[in-house]
Amino acid sequence: MVKRAFRNESDNFWGRGLPVIPVEGKAPILTGWQGQLGALPSNEKRKQWQDLYGDKNLGLLAGFDVGEGKIFVGLDVDDDRLLQLVIRILGLDRQHRRAVLSGKKGKKGATIFARTVKAVKSTVIKGAGGLGNIDVLAAGKMTVMPPSIHPETGKPYEVFGKPLLEIDFADLPEVTEHQIKLMKITLGSEHAISLILGETTHDAGVALVAALVRVGATNEEINNIFIGLLPGDYKGNSLNELPGWIASARAKGFGDASDEEAPTLTHALVTLAINAGIELFNDGDGTAFATLPHTGSAVAYRVKSDAFKQWLRHQAYVVMEKAVNSAPLMEAVATLETKALFDNAQYPVFARVAGDDKNVIIDIGASDGHVVKIDEAGWSVEPGSHLKFVRGAGFERLPLPERGSSLTELKDFLSLDDHNFRLLVAFLINALKPRGPYFILLVEGEQGSGKSVFCEMVKRIIDPNKAMRLRLPDKPQDLMIQAKEYRLLSFDNASGMKAEMSDVLCTLATGGGIAVRKLYSDGDIHVMSYTRPFIMNGIAGYANRPDLMERAIPIRLTPMPEGGRKTEAELLAEFEDHLPSILGNLYDAVAKALENFKTIEPPRHLRMADAAKWIKAAEPALTLGNGNLIDAIAQAQDDFVIEKVNEDPLVSMLRLVCRSCPFDGYAIDLFAAFKEHRESVPEHALPKSASHLSNQLKRMRPAMAKAGVHVEFIGKDRKGMKIRVSLDGGYFPAF
């Protein structure tokens, strides 16, 4: 038995520029293993892998460049009966040939290596009638290489043909898209198994020939396919009759241009969709959309979505009285997508809320496409809109708004004090602003304070969805994907976040985006840019970076009384009764914001001045008692920032260092002064170096000033930047 396959063989593969990775059985060990296709690992990484995974199997990544504009692929044939078919189609049976057979064998079938154009993607060619499949392994796929051990047989994989390490890649057979299509037609035919078994081959052969002629197969290609399918000991006359079958099929016009130009089911589906009254367009970012007749002009569906495909399939059944399988349906969808991208108009697409400085349009989720339109005069329910809305996964309907009552019923229902109620109303009004920036609603409270159900009610007011409570994602791109689907995101039970995620959340609130590689196999950059309001809740301490705190509206809930606590189901059912009038009052406030926004002076003492200006413009429509919304936000932010800053270990250390007098000096001197107080403040919670300390002081300086710790950068000389740290409230002699 061969052991330590990865340690013994990986250098040989890397030496030929072949991307290999360690594999447990048939499963890659490394996370993000597909990314190893982009470049070979460094010498340090190679040694690390060999030390850690030396006794594991060896996996070769498909899709690497083999020159002349071609990539390496594997044809994984999992049925021994199909091996000769593939060999014949690739021309590997010819005596005078340049192509060389190279591959590997495991438990059954074999994998044959080839090269192809970069446009070819991984696909599964499915066999009908009990036949196995052929997997075309391109970028994103991996194949286990000899002498690795097969996890089921316990025996080494074997070389099939010549070893890959010993051949010129230019000698590999080339598999074309046309050949892949011929394999799909052949394996997908119910007649192929009859030819493989050598039984009732006449009728099966005639039918398969007709199908192959129809897709443009040449006489030689058809002959090779039949030789590859029929058993080696076949004694019948099918091969002798084959030329006659081909001639008959061509005489009947199966392969004529006129037949190719005749209306196909794909063409009929495209025509059916267009004649049904859909509007095709694109969003300018590479996504194709369509409106459907029954939901009106405002509701857009991604052309590649399941909802659009189901509609098209239903239309075919109703109009054509025909059940449509996936192949023509997918071809029709691809054609409609191309038309939308290249032949039709471009419109922005919105989620739930859209508008400008004159109107706000809200998609309430009506099945007939009705929307709520808000302008300076008020709000109304309209039959549609020229703006386009997409309904993301889990989208749910808002009730129709009602006039009357006031927002105080929301205050009473949620048992909020005046201060927290003003903060909630400010966030709701801001969330209905058609364009950002948006305040972040941070909800804190002890266990049992009802944070989750409180946030769910807030989301039901703005953007109800089956995904009422999301987990804060770990990766920025996952956050942007969620933002693509939802207007208002609600992150439940947050318990902390990395600095990178805090920065991306700030970007989400104020505008901006992230740039990621579109596919791991290419160098294209895809920019994901969304601006969304969002909510986070947790017990405490999950948001502690100043830039996030200055964009926040913080609310702290008190524990619910034990005796009068209701179930979530009871609370939400009661809330639904109040929701129509709550919406009506909020939409009145939005109308007032549209009326006042251009003329009102923005609050300049808040970082989020544009968001605050919108809230201030809406306030005259509200009856909130003493105090205003902007002052409530400013007070809450100051209290929140001061509390969090006072909890920061760096601030505690600065107070100790500056207890007797201000500090004047350089960052390195201040960092050194920390050593005298290491026992009072945990060392692991402090900056690790003088440069880290300087950066943290710059970042936290505005927030620390609110807590009475003032940092000044007062000039630079040869030794560096001079820093002065002083405290409010006087100084006391050190003991």
C-alpha positions in Angstrom: 0.0 0.0 0.0 1.3 3.5 -0.9 1.5 5.9 2.0 2.3 9.5 2.4 1.1 10.3 -1.1 1.0 14.1 -0.6 4.5 14.4 0.9 6.1 12.1 -1.7 4.4 13.4 -4.8 3.3 17.1 -4.3 6.7 18.5 -5.2 6.6 16.6 -8.6 3.3 18.3 -9.4 4.3 21.7 -8.3 7.5 21.3 -10.3 5.3 21.1 -13.4 3.2 24.0 -12.4 0.2 21.8 -11.4 -2.0 23.1 -8.5 -2.4 20.3 -5.9 -3.9 20.3 -2.4 -4.1 17.7 0.4 -7.2 15.6 0.5 -8.9 13.4 3.1 -10.2 10.5 1.1 -12.0 12.5 -1.6 -12.7 15.6 0.4 -10.3 18.7 0.3 -9.0 19.5 3.7 -8.2 23.2 3.3 -11.0 25.8 3.5 -11.3 28.0 0.5 -9.3 25.4 -1.5 -10.7 26.6 -4.8 -8.7 29.8 -4.4 -5.4 27.7 -4.7 -6.1 27.6 -8.5 -5.0 31.3 -8.8 -1.4 30.7 -7.9 0.9 28.0 -6.6 1.6 28.1 -2.8 4.9 29.6 -1.6 7.7 27.4 -0.5 6.9 28.0 3.1 3.2 27.0 2.6 4.3 23.9 0.7 6.5 22.7 3.6 3.7 23.5 6.0 1.2 21.4 4.1 3.6 18.5 3.7 4.4 18.5 7.4 0.7 18.7 8.4 -0.9 16.5 5.7 2.0 14.4 4.4 0.1 11.2 4.8 -3.1 12.4 3.1 -4.2 12.0 -0.5 -3.2 14.2 -3.4 -5.9 16.3 -5.2 -5.3 18.1 -8.5 -7.4 21.2 -9.2 -9.0 21.4 -12.6 -9.2 24.5 -14.7 -5.5 25.6 -14.8 -4.0 27.2 -17.9 -2.3 24.7 -20.3 -1.4 27.3 -23.0 -2.8 28.3 -26.3 -5.9 29.7 -24.6 -6.9 26.3 -23.2 -7.5 25.0 -19.7 -7.1 21.5 -18.2 -10.3 19.5 -17.6 -11.1 16.0 -16.5 -13.9 13.8 -17.9 -14.9 11.7 -14.9 -16.7 8.7 -16.3 -18.4 6.7 -13.5 -19.7 3.9 -15.7 -17.2 1.4 -17.3 -19.7 0.9 -20.2 -19.1 4.6 -21.3 -15.3 4.6 -21.4 -15.0 3.5 -25.0 -17.6 6.1 -26.0 -15.5 8.9 -24.5 -12.3 7.5 -26.0 -13.9 7.3 -29.5 -15.4 10.8 -29.3 -12.1 12.3 -28.2 -10.3 10.4 -31.1 -8.0 8.5 -28.7 -8.6 5.3 -30.6 -6.8 6.4 -33.7 -3.4 4.8 -34.5 -2.0 7.9 -36.1 -2.8 10.6 -33.6 -1.1 13.4 -31.7 -3.5 13.2 -28.7 -2.3 11.0 -25.8 -4.6 9.1 -23.4 -3.8 10.2 -19.9 -6.0 9.7 -16.8 -6.5 7.7 -13.7 -8.7 4.9 -12.4 -10.3 4.3 -9.1 -13.2 2.0 -8.0 -15.1 2.2 -11.3 -14.9 4.0 -14.6 -12.0 6.4 -15.1 -11.1 10.0 -15.4 -9.7 11.1 -18.7 -7.7 14.3 -18.9 -8.2 16.7 -21.7 -7.9 20.4 -22.6 -10.7 22.8 -23.7 -11.5 26.5 -24.1 -11.8 28.7 -21.1 -15.6 29.2 -21.7 -16.3 25.5 -20.7 -17.6 25.2 -17.2 -18.0 22.3 -14.9 -21.1 20.3 -15.7 -22.7 16.9 -15.2 -23.7 14.8 -18.3 -26.5 12.6 -16.9 -27.1 9.2 -18.2 -30.6 7.9 -18.8 -32.0 4.4 -18.5 -29.6 3.3 -15.7 -26.4 4.6 -17.3 -23.9 6.4 -15.2 -22.8 10.0 -15.5 -19.9 11.9 -17.0 -18.7 14.8 -14.9 -16.8 17.5 -16.8 -14.4 18.8 -14.1 -13.3 22.4 -14.8 -12.5 25.3 -12.5 -13.9 24.8 -9.0 -13.5 21.0 -9.2 -10.8 18.6 -8.0 -9.7 15.0 -8.8 -7.7 12.7 -6.6 -4.5 11.6 -8.3 -2.4 8.4 -8.1 -0.8 7.0 -6.0 -3.5 8.2 -3.5 -5.5 5.6 -1.6 -9.1 5.1 -2.6 -11.2 5.5 0.6 -13.6 2.7 -0.3 -11.3 0.0 -1.8 -8.3 0.8 0.3 -6.1 0.4 -2.8 -4.1 3.1 -4.7 -5.6 4.9 -7.7 -4.0 3.7 -10.9 -2.7 5.5 -13.9 -4.9 5.2 -17.0 -2.8 5.6 -20.1 0.3 7.7 -19.7 1.1 9.5 -16.4 0.2 13.1 -16.5 3.6 14.2 -15.3 5.3 12.6 -18.3 3.4 14.1 -21.2 3.2 17.5 -22.9 -0.1 19.2 -22.1 -0.4 20.1 -25.8 -0.7 16.3 -26.5 -3.8 16.0 -24.4 -7.0 15.5 -26.5 -9.1 18.6 -26.9 -12.8 18.3 -25.9 -15.0 20.9 -27.6 -18.4 22.3 -26.5 -19.8 20.5 -29.6 -18.5 17.2 -28.3 -19.9 17.8 -24.9 -23.2 18.5 -26.5 -23.0 15.2 -28.4 -22.3 13.3 -25.2 -25.3 15.0 -23.5 -27.6 14.0 -26.4 -26.2 10.4 -26.4 -26.2 9.8 -22.6 -29.6 11.5 -22.2 -31.2 9.4 -24.8 -33.3 6.4 -23.6 -32.0 4.5 -26.6 -28.3 4.5 -25.6 -28.8 1.7 -23.1 -30.3 -0.5 -25.8 -27.2 -0.1 -28.0 -24.9 -0.8 -25.0 -26.7 -4.0 -24.2 -26.8 -4.9 -27.9 -30.5 -5.6 -27.8 -33.3 -4.2 -30.1 -30.6 -2.0 -31.7 -32.5 -1.2 -34.9 -35.3 1.1 -33.5 -33.0 2.5 -30.9 -30.3 3.2 -33.5 -32.6 5.0 -35.9 -34.0 7.2 -33.1 -30.5 8.1 -31.8 -29.2 8.9 -35.3 -32.1 11.3 -35.8 -31.3 13.1 -32.6 -27.6 13.3 -33.4 -28.2 14.6 -37.0 -30.6 17.2 -35.6 -27.8 18.7 -33.4 -25.3 18.8 -36.3 -23.3 15.6 -35.8 -21.1 14.6 -38.7 -21.2 11.1 -40.2 -17.8 10.3 -38.7 -19.0 11.5 -35.2 -22.1 9.4 -35.4 -20.1 6.3 -36.5 -17.6 6.8 -33.5 -20.5 7.2 -31.1 -22.1 3.9 -32.3 -18.8 2.0 -32.1 -18.3 3.4 -28.6 -21.7 2.3 -27.5 -22.1 -1.2 -29.0 -20.5 -4.1 -27.0 -17.1 -5.4 -28.2 -18.6 -8.8 -29.0 -21.6 -7.4 -30.9 -22.6 -9.6 -33.8 -25.6 -7.6 -35.2 -25.9 -5.6 -38.4 -26.3 -2.1 -36.9 -22.9 -0.8 -38.0 -23.6 -2.0 -41.5 -27.0 -0.4 -41.5 -25.8 2.8 -39.9 -24.9 4.7 -43.1 -28.4 4.1 -44.4 -29.9 5.4 -41.1 -27.8 8.5 -41.4 -28.8 9.1 -45.0 -32.4 8.6 -44.2 -32.3 11.1 -41.3 -30.7 13.7 -43.5 -33.1 13.0 -46.3 -36.0 13.7 -43.9 -34.5 17.1 -43.2 -33.5 16.5 -39.6 -30.2 18.2 -40.2 -31.3 20.8 -42.7 -31.0 24.5 -42.1 -34.7 24.8 -42.7 -35.3 22.5 -39.8 -32.9 24.5 -37.6 -34.8 27.7 -38.4 -38.2 26.2 -37.7 -39.8 27.4 -34.5 -38.4 25.5 -31.5 -39.9 25.2 -28.0 -37.3 27.6 -26.7 -38.3 30.2 -29.4 -42.0 29.6 -28.6 -41.4 30.2 -24.9 -39.5 33.5 -25.6 -42.3 34.6 -27.9 -44.9 33.6 -25.4 -43.3 35.6 -22.6 -42.9 38.8 -24.7 -46.5 38.5 -26.1 -47.8 38.1 -22.5 -46.8 41.7 -21.9 -43.7 41.5 -19.8 -41.3 44.4 -19.7 -37.6 43.4 -19.9 -34.9 45.7 -18.5 -31.6 45.7 -16.6 -30.3 47.5 -13.5 -27.0 48.6 -15.0 -25.1 46.2 -12.8 -25.4 43.1 -14.9 -28.7 41.8 -13.6 -31.7 41.2 -15.9 -35.3 41.9 -14.7 -38.8 41.6 -16.0 -42.2 42.8 -14.8 -45.1 40.4 -15.0 -48.7 41.4 -16.1 -50.5 40.2 -12.9 -48.2 42.2 -10.5 -48.0 45.5 -12.5 -45.2 47.7 -13.7 -43.7 48.4 -10.3 -42.8 44.9 -9.2 -39.6 43.5 -10.8 -38.5 39.8 -10.9 -35.0 38.7 -11.6 -35.2 36.8 -14.9 -33.1 34.0 -13.5 -35.2 33.7 -10.3 -37.4 30.7 -9.5 -40.5 33.0 -9.5 -40.0 34.1 -13.1 -39.3 30.5 -14.2 -42.4 29.2 -12.5 -44.5 31.9 -14.2 -43.1 31.1 -17.6 -43.7 27.3 -17.1 -47.2 28.0 -16.0 -47.8 30.2 -19.1 -46.6 27.4 -21.3 -49.0 25.0 -19.6 -52.0 27.3 -19.9 -51.4 28.7 -23.4 -49.6 25.9 -25.1 -51.1 23.0 -23.0 -47.6 21.7 -22.8 -45.4 20.7 -19.8 -42.0 22.2 -20.3 -38.9 20.5 -19.0 -35.8 22.3 -17.7 -33.7 22.3 -20.9 -35.9 24.5 -23.1 -37.0 26.5 -20.1 -33.4 27.4 -19.2 -32.6 28.2 -22.8 -35.6 30.6 -23.0 -34.6 32.2 -19.7 -31.0 32.7 -21.0 -32.4 34.3 -24.2 -34.7 36.7 -22.3 -31.8 37.6 -20.0 -29.6 38.5 -22.9 -32.4 40.6 -24.5 -32.9 42.4 -21.1 -29.2 43.1 -20.8 -28.5 44.3 -24.4 -31.7 45.2 -26.1 -33.8 46.9 -23.4 -33.8 49.9 -21.1 -31.9 50.4 -17.8 -33.6 51.3 -14.6 -32.6 51.4 -10.9 -34.2 48.7 -8.8 -35.2 49.3 -5.2 -36.1 47.2 -2.2 -39.3 48.3 -0.4 -38.6 52.1 -0.3 -37.7 54.4 -3.1 -38.1 58.0 -4.2 -36.5 61.4 -4.3 -36.9 64.9 -2.8 -40.5 65.1 -4.1 -42.0 61.6 -3.6 -41.5 58.5 -1.5 -42.9 55.2 -2.9 -43.4 52.2 -0.7 -43.9 48.7 -2.0 -46.4 47.3 0.4 -46.3 43.8 -1.2 -49.7 43.8 -2.7 -50.3 41.0 -5.2 -51.6 43.4 -7.8 -48.7 45.8 -7.5 -50.4 48.6 -5.6 -48.0 51.0 -3.7 -48.1 53.8 -1.2 -47.2 57.1 -2.6 -46.2 60.0 -0.3 -45.7 63.6 -1.3 -45.9 67.0 0.4 -49.7 66.8 0.4 -49.9 63.4 2.2 -50.1 59.7 1.3 -52.3 57.6 -0.9 -52.5 54.1 -2.2 -51.8 54.0 -5.9 -52.3 51.2 -8.6 -48.6 51.2 -9.5 -45.4 53.3 -10.1 -42.8 54.0 -12.7 -40.2 53.0 -10.2 -39.1 49.3 -10.0 -39.1 47.2 -6.8 -37.6 43.8 -6.3 -39.0 41.5 -3.6 -36.2 39.6 -1.9 -36.3 36.2 -0.3 -38.9 36.0 2.4 -40.6 39.3 1.5 -43.9 39.8 3.3 -46.8 42.2 2.9 -47.4 45.4 4.8 -51.0 46.2 5.8 -52.8 49.2 4.2 -52.2 52.3 6.2 -55.0 54.0 8.1 -55.6 57.6 9.1 -56.4 58.7 12.6 -55.1 58.0 16.1 -51.5 59.0 16.9 -48.1 57.4 17.4 -48.6 57.5 21.2 -50.4 54.2 20.9 -47.1 52.7 19.8 -45.4 54.3 22.9 -48.1 52.8 25.1 -48.0 49.4 23.5 -44.2 49.1 23.8 -44.2 50.7 27.4 -41.5 53.2 26.4 -40.6 56.3 28.4 -40.7 59.6 26.5 -37.0 59.6 25.8 -36.7 56.1 24.3 -40.0 56.7 22.4 -38.5 59.8 20.7 -35.4 57.8 19.8 -37.6 55.0 18.2 -39.7 57.5 16.2 -36.5 59.2 15.0 -35.2 55.9 13.7 -38.4 54.9 12.0 -38.7 58.2 10.2 -35.1 58.0 9.1 -35.6 54.4 7.8 -38.3 55.7 5.5 -35.9 58.2 3.9 -35.5 57.1 0.3 -31.7 57.6 0.3 -29.1 57.3 3.0 -27.4 58.0 5.3 -29.2 56.1 8.0 -28.8 56.0 11.8 -28.2 52.6 13.3 -30.7 51.4 16.0 -28.7 49.8 18.8 -30.9 48.1 21.3 -29.5 46.9 24.7 -31.1 45.4 27.7 -30.9 42.7 30.3 -32.1 39.2 29.6 -35.9 39.3 29.7 -36.2 42.8 28.5 -37.8 41.8 25.2 -35.1 43.0 22.9 -35.8 40.4 20.1 -39.5 40.9 20.0 -39.1 44.7 20.2 -36.7 44.6 17.1 -39.1 42.3 15.3 -41.9 44.9 15.7 -39.7 47.6 14.4 -38.9 45.5 11.3 -42.6 44.8 10.8 -43.2 48.5 10.6 -40.6 49.1 7.8 -39.9 45.8 6.1 -41.7 42.6 7.2 -39.9 39.5 6.1 -39.8 35.8 7.1 -36.2 36.4 8.1 -37.1 38.8 11.0 -34.0 38.0 13.0 -30.7 37.6 11.3 -27.3 36.6 12.7 -24.6 39.2 12.2 -22.5 37.7 9.5 -18.7 37.2 9.8 -17.8 38.4 6.3 -18.4 41.8 4.7 -19.5 40.2 1.4 -22.2 38.2 3.3 -23.4 41.4 4.9 -23.8 43.1 1.5 -25.6 40.0 0.1 -28.1 40.4 2.9 -28.4 44.1 2.2 -29.2 43.3 -1.4 -32.3 41.3 -0.3 -33.6 43.3 2.6 -34.5 47.0 3.1 -34.1 46.9 6.8 -31.8 44.3 8.4 -32.3 43.2 12.0 -29.4 41.4 13.7 -30.4 39.5 16.8 -28.4 38.8 19.9 -25.1 40.4 18.8 -22.3 39.5 21.1 -19.3 41.4 19.7 -17.8 42.1 16.3 -14.4 42.4 14.7 -13.0 45.8 13.7 -13.5 45.0 10.0 -17.2 44.2 10.5 -17.7 47.4 12.5 -16.2 49.4 9.6 -18.4 47.7 7.0 -21.5 48.3 9.1 -20.6 52.0 9.2 -20.2 51.8 5.4 -23.6 50.2 5.1 -25.2 53.0 7.1 -23.6 55.9 5.4 -23.0 54.7 1.9 -20.1 53.0 0.1 -19.3 49.5 -0.9 -16.8 46.7 -1.0 -14.9 45.3 -3.9 -14.5 41.5 -4.2 -13.3 39.2 -6.8 -16.2 38.1 -8.9 -15.1 34.5 -9.2 -12.2 32.8 -7.5 -11.1 31.6 -11.0 -10.8 35.0 -12.6 -9.5 38.5 -11.9 -12.8 40.4 -12.4 -13.8 42.8 -9.6 -17.4 43.0 -8.5 -18.4 46.0 -6.4 -21.2 45.5 -3.9 -22.6 48.9 -2.8 -25.8 49.3 -0.7 -27.0 51.8 1.9 -29.5 50.4 4.4 -31.0 51.2 7.8 -30.4 48.3 10.3 -31.0 47.3 13.9 -28.8 45.4 16.3 -29.6 44.1 19.7 -27.7 42.4 22.5 -27.1 42.5 26.2 -24.2 45.0 26.2 -20.7 45.6 24.8 -21.3 44.4 21.3 -20.7 47.9 19.8 -17.7 49.8 21.3 -16.0 51.6 18.4 -16.5 55.3 18.3 -17.2 55.6 14.6 -20.1 53.1 15.0 -21.4 54.8 18.2 -21.6 58.2 16.5 -23.8 56.7 13.8 -26.1 55.1 16.4 -29.4 55.8 18.0 -29.1 53.7 21.3 -32.1 52.5 23.2 -31.9 50.6 26.5 -34.9 48.5 27.4 -35.8 47.6 31.0 -36.8 44.1 32.1 -40.5 43.2 31.7 -42.4 42.6 34.9 -42.7 38.9 35.6 -46.4 38.9 36.5 -47.7 40.6 33.4 -45.5 39.2 30.7 -47.3 38.1 27.5 -46.1 35.5 25.0 -44.5 36.7 21.8 -47.4 35.4 19.8 -49.9 37.4 21.9 -47.8 40.6 21.6 -47.3 40.3 17.8 -51.0 39.6 17.3 -52.0 42.7 19.2 -49.3 44.7 17.4 -50.8 43.8 14.0 -54.0 45.4 15.1 -52.2 48.7 15.8 -49.9 48.6 12.8 -52.2 50.2 10.1 -52.7 53.4 12.1 -48.9 53.4 13.1 -48.1 53.3 9.4 -50.6 56.1 8.6 -49.0 58.4 11.2 -45.4 57.7 10.1 -46.4 58.3 6.4 -47.8 61.7 7.5 -44.5 62.5 9.1 -42.7 61.5 5.9 -45.0 63.9 3.9 -44.0 66.7 6.3 -40.3 65.8 5.8 -40.7 66.2 2.1 -42.4 69.5 2.6 -39.7 71.0 4.9 -36.5 69.3 3.9 -35.2 71.9 1.4 -35.7 74.8 3.7 -34.9 73.5 7.2 -31.4 74.1 8.7 -29.6 70.8 9.4 -28.5 70.0 12.9 -24.7 70.5 12.7 -23.8 69.1 16.1 -24.5 65.5 15.0 -22.2 63.6 12.7 -25.1 62.2 10.7 -26.3 65.7 9.7 -28.2 64.6 6.5 -30.1 61.9 8.4 -30.8 64.3 11.3 -32.1 67.0 8.9 -34.7 64.6 7.5 -35.9 63.7 11.0 -36.0 67.4 12.0 -38.1 68.2 8.9 -40.6 65.5 9.8 -41.0 66.5 13.5 -43.8 69.2 13.0 -46.2 66.4 12.0 -45.7 64.6 15.4 -47.1 65.2 18.9 -44.4 64.0 21.2 -44.6 66.2 24.3 -41.6 67.9 25.8 -38.3 67.7 24.0 -37.5 67.1 20.4 -36.1 64.2 18.4 -32.7 65.7 17.6 -31.9 66.6 21.2 -33.0 63.1 22.2 -30.5 61.6 19.7 -27.7 63.9 20.8 -28.2 63.1 24.5 -28.5 59.4 23.9 -25.3 59.4 21.8 -23.4 61.3 24.4 -24.5 59.1 27.3 -23.8 56.0 25.2 -20.3 57.1 24.1 -19.3 58.3 27.6 -20.4 55.0 29.1 -18.6 52.9 26.5 -15.4 55.1 26.6 -15.3 54.9 30.4 -15.3 51.1 30.1 -12.4 51.2 27.7 -9.1 50.0 29.3 -7.1 52.7 27.5 -9.1 55.4 29.0 -8.7 53.9 32.5 -4.9 53.8 31.9 -4.8 57.4 30.7 -6.6 58.5 33.8 -4.1 56.7 36.0 -1.1 58.2 34.1 -2.5 61.7 34.2 -3.9 61.6 37.7 -1.4 64.1 39.1 -0.7 66.2 36.0 -1.2 66.3 32.3 1.1 64.2 30.1 3.3 66.0 27.6 5.6 63.9 25.4 5.8 61.3 22.7 3.7 58.2 22.1 6.7 56.0 23.1 7.0 57.9 26.4 3.3 57.5 27.1 3.5 53.8 26.2 6.4 53.4 28.6 4.5 55.2 31.4 1.8 52.5 31.2 4.2 50.0 32.8 3.8 51.7 36.2 0.1 50.8 36.2 0.1 47.3 34.6 -1.4 45.8 37.7 -4.4 48.1 37.5 -5.3 47.6 33.9 -5.0 44.2 32.0 -2.1 44.4 29.6 -3.8 42.3 27.0 -6.5 45.0 26.6 -4.1 47.8 25.9 -2.3 48.8 22.6 0.6 46.5 21.9 3.1 49.1 20.8 3.6 52.9 20.7 2.5 53.1 17.1 -0.7 51.2 17.9 -1.2 53.6 20.8 -0.9 56.6 18.6 -3.4 55.3 16.1 -5.9 54.4 18.8 -5.6 57.9 20.4 -6.4 59.5 17.0 -9.4 57.2 16.4 -10.8 57.6 19.9 -9.9 61.3 20.5 -13.4 62.8 19.8 -15.1 60.1 21.9 -12.7 60.4 24.8 -13.2 64.2 24.9 -16.9 63.6 25.8 -15.7 61.6 28.8 -13.3 64.3 29.9 -10.1 62.9 28.5 -8.5 65.3 26.1 -5.8 64.3 23.6 -4.0 66.9 21.6 -1.3 66.4 18.9 0.8 69.5 19.2 3.6 69.3 16.7 6.2 67.1 15.2 9.9 67.1 15.5 12.8 64.6 14.9 11.5 62.3 17.7 8.0 62.2 16.3 4.6 63.7 17.1 4.2 65.3 20.5 1.1 64.4 22.5 -0.6 66.2 25.3 -3.2 64.3 27.4 -5.2 66.2 30.0 -8.3 65.4 32.2 -11.3 67.4 33.2 -11.9 67.9 36.9 -8.4 68.7 38.2 -5.4 66.6 39.3 -4.5 64.9 42.5 -1.1 63.9 43.9 -0.1 60.3 43.2 0.3 58.2 46.3 
